[in-house]
Amino acid sequence: MKKASRNFWDSICNISRNPRMFYSMLNKISNHVSQDINTSNLIIHNNRIISNPQQQSNLFVNFFALRIQHEPIPLDYNGVHNSNLNHPIQIQETIKAIQTTRNSTPGADNIPAAWFKRLNNQQVHTLTASFQEIFITTNIPQQWKHSLIIPIPKPSKDKTVISSYRPIALTSVGAKIFEHKSLPKNTIESLFEDTIRTHFSNFFLIATDASKSQQITSIAGTSSTNSFAYRLQHLNTIFSAEALALSQALDELPNDEDNLLLLTDSLSVLQALANLSIKSNKIILRLAAKIATREKFHQNIVLLWTPGHAGIKWNEKADDLARRVSESDLNIQWVTVEDIITQLKAHSENKTDATYRGSKYYATLGDIPYHPNHSTLVKKQKRRYYHRPHNITYDCNTGIAPQIWSK
């Protein structure tokens, strides 16, 4: 058997001299996927295969729109506590906002951050005047109101299912600079304090945060009476760590207060809680169960998102505690199931790839083109066919009288 297998692979290496035979063999190695069918561009929705790009775009728009909720906090620009919001925009604010803007992909206006960073003082002064006019007249440019939404497939997920994608928004760089400049740290902190004073004055505040570096993954939580900081297994993602920090805070920090306000800078965790289902991550289900248990004892729990590194003292304190965790701190021996599976899949793929690249066949065959496996699509088609509720004899006209077939 070994000799036959060796001879087979040797013959594959030899046919590389014949392009037609070599191309045919590559198709066989690639699970017989036809070049005319690209399964990565197919989306299955309501038992229908959607291949039209415009229809797929509409599906993604509707799906992402239902999952994202926007609840703006009303701002009182005429109040005594928010009088600093109406201060004129200074050129120093614009310069600092431009310098701190990342060189990310531009939005609908196609103006990159590098263009703003090359402006001279006179041009920055003109830009500041334009920002001030926009702020006073509230006449926002149309390009700032539009974002390019790109669906990104989640790792190790079925790419034919629309829920396997997450959105990223490419917004205008000019709009980002305007936001960074018009909302400095002191303004954000003032808005936060005003929100707490107006809506959560009788709540007991708890802030949580997580940190992940190349060596350490840690969590921390703090309140007015106590705090904690732990080291986690490095396999945990930052998403799992943020969720565990909230769960740990409910166990260690609350007192006898009836109203609890949990502060976190992880918007993804809050969105996962808002879209809770049986398929949610185990740590999200665990966190939701703890919240539900406390609410049964008439304890009101509110989770509030706070922007990270924006000068909010509660968030900054929790962030500082998480970053100061070292190897000597107490370690929680806990890893989420989803993170273990992701790590095992990545390890298996890397090991297989390393074995192939170290073999003699890689020098001849090189990188074999990747084609998505359409076995999942075939299984779904078979499942729909063999589990139809109606009689399958009516689906074709054979000239024979229909009979009732029972399973």
KAVENHU-V501228 format. One record per backbone hydrogen bond with DSSP energy under -0.5 kcal/mol. NH is the residue of the N-H (numbers start at 1). CO is the residue of the C=O. If there is no record, write none. Layout:
nh->NH co->CO
nh->NH co->CO
This chain:
nh->5 co->1
nh->6 co->2
nh->7 co->3
nh->8 co->4
nh->9 co->5
nh->10 co->6
nh->11 co->7
nh->12 co->8
nh->13 co->9
nh->14 co->10
nh->15 co->11
nh->16 co->13
nh->17 co->14
nh->18 co->15
nh->19 co->17
nh->22 co->18
nh->23 co->19
nh->24 co->20
nh->25 co->21
nh->26 co->22
nh->27 co->23
nh->28 co->24
nh->29 co->25
nh->30 co->26
nh->31 co->28
nh->32 co->27
nh->33 co->30
nh->37 co->34
nh->38 co->36
nh->39 co->37
nh->41 co->38
nh->42 co->39
nh->43 co->50
nh->44 co->160
nh->45 co->43
nh->45 co->48
nh->48 co->45
nh->50 co->43
nh->50 co->48
nh->51 co->49
nh->56 co->52
nh->57 co->53
nh->58 co->54
nh->59 co->55
nh->60 co->56
nh->61 co->57
nh->62 co->58
nh->63 co->59
nh->64 co->60
nh->65 co->61
nh->66 co->62
nh->67 co->63
nh->68 co->64
nh->69 co->67
nh->71 co->69
nh->74 co->72
nh->77 co->75
nh->79 co->76
nh->83 co->80
nh->85 co->82
nh->86 co->83
nh->87 co->84
nh->94 co->90
nh->95 co->91
nh->96 co->92
nh->97 co->93
nh->98 co->94
nh->99 co->95
nh->100 co->96
nh->101 co->98
nh->104 co->102
nh->108 co->146
nh->110 co->107
nh->112 co->110
nh->113 co->104
nh->115 co->112
nh->116 co->112
nh->117 co->113
nh->118 co->114
nh->118 co->115
nh->119 co->116
nh->124 co->120
nh->125 co->121
nh->126 co->122
nh->127 co->123
nh->128 co->124
nh->129 co->125
nh->130 co->126
nh->131 co->127
nh->132 co->128
nh->133 co->129
nh->134 co->130
nh->135 co->131
nh->136 co->132
nh->137 co->133
nh->138 co->134
nh->140 co->138
nh->144 co->141
nh->145 co->141
nh->145 co->142
nh->146 co->143
nh->148 co->170
nh->149 co->147
nh->150 co->148
nh->150 co->168
nh->152 co->166
nh->154 co->164
nh->157 co->154
nh->159 co->157
nh->161 co->158
nh->162 co->44
nh->164 co->161
nh->165 co->162
nh->166 co->152
nh->168 co->150
nh->170 co->148
nh->170 co->168
nh->171 co->169
nh->173 co->111
nh->176 co->172
nh->177 co->173
nh->178 co->174
nh->179 co->175
nh->180 co->176
nh->181 co->177
nh->182 co->178
nh->183 co->179
nh->188 co->184
nh->189 co->185
nh->190 co->186
nh->191 co->187
nh->192 co->188
nh->193 co->189
nh->194 co->190
nh->195 co->191
nh->196 co->192
nh->197 co->193
nh->198 co->194
nh->199 co->195
nh->200 co->195
nh->200 co->196
nh->203 co->200
nh->204 co->259
nh->205 co->203
nh->206 co->261
nh->207 co->222
nh->208 co->263
nh->209 co->220
nh->211 co->218
nh->213 co->216
nh->217 co->232
nh->218 co->211
nh->219 co->230
nh->220 co->209
nh->221 co->228
nh->222 co->207
nh->223 co->226
nh->224 co->205
nh->228 co->221
nh->230 co->219
nh->231 co->330
nh->232 co->217
nh->233 co->332
nh->233 co->334
nh->236 co->233
nh->241 co->237
nh->242 co->238
nh->243 co->239
nh->244 co->240
nh->245 co->241
nh->246 co->242
nh->247 co->243
nh->248 co->244
nh->249 co->245
nh->250 co->246
nh->251 co->247
nh->252 co->248
nh->253 co->249
nh->254 co->249
nh->260 co->258
nh->260 co->300
nh->261 co->204
nh->262 co->260
nh->262 co->302
nh->263 co->206
nh->263 co->261
nh->264 co->304
nh->267 co->265
nh->270 co->266
nh->271 co->267
nh->272 co->268
nh->273 co->269
nh->274 co->270
nh->275 co->271
nh->276 co->273
nh->280 co->277
nh->285 co->281
nh->286 co->282
nh->287 co->283
nh->288 co->284
nh->289 co->285
nh->290 co->286
nh->291 co->287
nh->292 co->288
nh->293 co->289
nh->294 co->290
nh->295 co->291
nh->296 co->292
nh->297 co->293
nh->297 co->294
nh->298 co->295
nh->299 co->294
nh->300 co->258
nh->300 co->298
nh->301 co->299
nh->302 co->260
nh->304 co->262
nh->306 co->264
nh->310 co->307
nh->313 co->311
nh->316 co->312
nh->317 co->313
nh->318 co->314
nh->319 co->315
nh->320 co->316
nh->321 co->317
nh->322 co->318
nh->323 co->319
nh->324 co->320
nh->325 co->322
nh->329 co->326
nh->332 co->231
nh->333 co->331
nh->334 co->332
nh->340 co->336
nh->341 co->337
nh->342 co->338
nh->343 co->339
nh->344 co->340
nh->345 co->341
nh->346 co->342
nh->347 co->343
nh->348 co->344
nh->349 co->345
nh->350 co->346
nh->351 co->347
nh->352 co->348
nh->353 co->349
nh->354 co->350
nh->355 co->351
nh->356 co->352
nh->357 co->353
nh->358 co->354
nh->359 co->356
nh->362 co->359
nh->364 co->361
nh->365 co->361
nh->366 co->362
nh->368 co->366
nh->378 co->374
nh->379 co->375
nh->380 co->376
nh->381 co->377
nh->382 co->378
nh->383 co->379
nh->384 co->380
nh->385 co->381
nh->386 co->382
nh->387 co->383
nh->388 co->385
nh->394 co->391
nh->395 co->392
nh->396 co->393
nh->398 co->396
nh->405 co->403
nh->406 co->404
